Amino acid sequence: MELRRRVAERFREVNGVHPMTAADDAYVSAQFVVLDELCAATGRDPDDVRGLMLDRRLPLPGYLRSDGAEMVPAELFALAERAGGVARLVDWFVGCWADPVRGAAEWDAYLSGQYVCLRTVTPETIRRKDELTAAIEAAPAAPDAGSAAWLDRLHALVDDLDALEPAFTGYDRLRFGGPTSRDTCVDEVRARYPRPVSPVEG
């Protein structure tokens, strides 16, 4: 119980103290798994995993459900396995970026557990999300902005980002202090620049 309490304290230090509504709980339960249940299914000791979280060797939970359950992605251990073990994870992860300073910053972000903005968290999806959001935000300044070709390119970018990102929930907008990248780069862009409606042939 002590390690569980410490993980909850660290989570609130990172995310602030915000209420989880019934809708938040339902969303999180559909998208994530309870840490204890994942450990039972994979033959791990939950307190060993909590210790790794507190030692900054595995990411914190993505959410604390209102009943206190630590909610984590089903693939929580996948990157460590890909790296050859938890002991090798940090060097492998940072090494996925050409700039070690950027890699270290991304490692810190990964450990926060806040990469709930991706359906699957890997160095490749992190970079792809950054590329897509940057391209979508820059699109209105393109020389051919407003043209049919530009609109096609824009919607292709938005569709790619849509495939990477989950829906998010109200709690996310509280802890991140505003709209999510889905709000600004998917939903708002689609509303502002709708696809043309093809005429219906008789």
Secondary structure, 3 states (H helix, E strand, C coil): CHHHHHHHHHHHHHHCCCCCCHHHHHHHHHHCEEHHHHHHHHCCCHHHHHHHHHCCCCCCCCEECCCCCEEECCCCCHHHHHHCCHHHHHHHHHCCCCCHHHHHHHHHHHHCCCCCCCCCCCHHHHHHHHHHHHHHHHHHHCCCCCCHHHHHHHHHHHHHHHHHCCCCCHHHHHHCCCCCHHHHHHHHHHHHCCCCCCCCCC
